[in-house]
Amino acid sequence: MKELHLVIASPERTIFEGKVDMAVLPGELGEFQVLVNHAPLISSLMAGEVKYTTGTESQSLQIKGGFVEVRDNQISVCAEL
């Protein structure tokens, strides 16, 4: 099974980098979920909560906005905190 890799970076530093089971992101048209083998996309992000799970552990992070690129099971988030 393929792995989903998430990187969350702000202009100042890398906030999180690692394997996740899924991520939920605050898009302009509402929240959307990214799972393994998600279709490629680029989207702007609104102020809200980025949520992700790793095994049985769930994490969340408040952002003021940013951008996300999803490609080849890699989620790259550039966000303002």
C-alpha positions in Angstrom: 0.0 0.0 0.0 1.2 3.5 -0.8 2.0 6.0 1.9 0.6 9.5 2.1 3.3 12.1 3.1 2.4 15.6 4.5 4.6 18.6 4.7 3.2 21.8 6.4 5.5 24.8 6.2 5.2 28.4 7.2 7.4 31.2 5.8 9.5 30.8 9.0 9.8 27.1 9.5 8.6 23.6 8.8 5.7 22.8 11.1 5.2 19.1 10.4 6.7 16.5 8.0 5.7 12.9 8.0 3.5 10.0 7.0 -0.2 10.5 7.6 -3.4 8.4 6.9 -5.4 11.4 5.8 -5.6 15.2 5.9 -8.5 17.6 6.0 -7.9 21.1 4.6 -9.9 24.4 4.6 -10.4 25.1 0.9 -12.1 28.2 -0.5 -15.3 26.2 -1.2 -15.2 24.3 2.1 -13.2 21.6 3.8 -11.9 18.8 1.7 -10.2 15.5 2.6 -7.1 14.0 1.0 -6.5 10.3 1.2 -4.0 7.9 -0.5 -4.0 8.1 -4.3 -6.0 11.4 -4.3 -6.2 13.2 -7.7 -3.5 15.9 -8.3 -4.7 19.4 -7.3 -3.5 22.8 -6.3 -5.8 25.0 -4.2 -5.7 28.1 -2.1 -6.6 27.7 1.6 -8.7 29.9 3.7 -8.4 30.6 7.4 -9.4 27.5 9.4 -8.1 24.2 10.7 -5.8 21.7 9.0 -6.4 18.3 10.5 -4.4 15.1 10.0 -4.2 11.6 11.4 -1.3 9.4 12.0 -2.4 5.9 13.1 -4.7 6.5 16.1 -3.4 10.0 16.8 -5.2 13.1 15.4 -3.6 16.5 15.2 -4.8 19.9 14.1 -3.4 23.3 13.4 -5.0 26.7 12.9 -3.9 28.6 9.8 -4.7 32.1 8.5 -4.6 31.0 4.8 -2.1 29.5 2.3 -1.8 27.1 -0.6 -1.7 23.3 -1.0 -0.4 21.0 -3.7 -1.4 17.3 -3.8 0.6 15.1 -6.2 1.9 11.5 -6.1 0.7 10.9 -2.5 2.6 14.1 -1.4 0.6 16.9 0.3 2.6 20.1 0.4 1.0 22.9 2.5 2.4 26.4 2.6 0.5 28.3 5.3 0.5 31.5 7.3 -0.1 30.8 11.0 
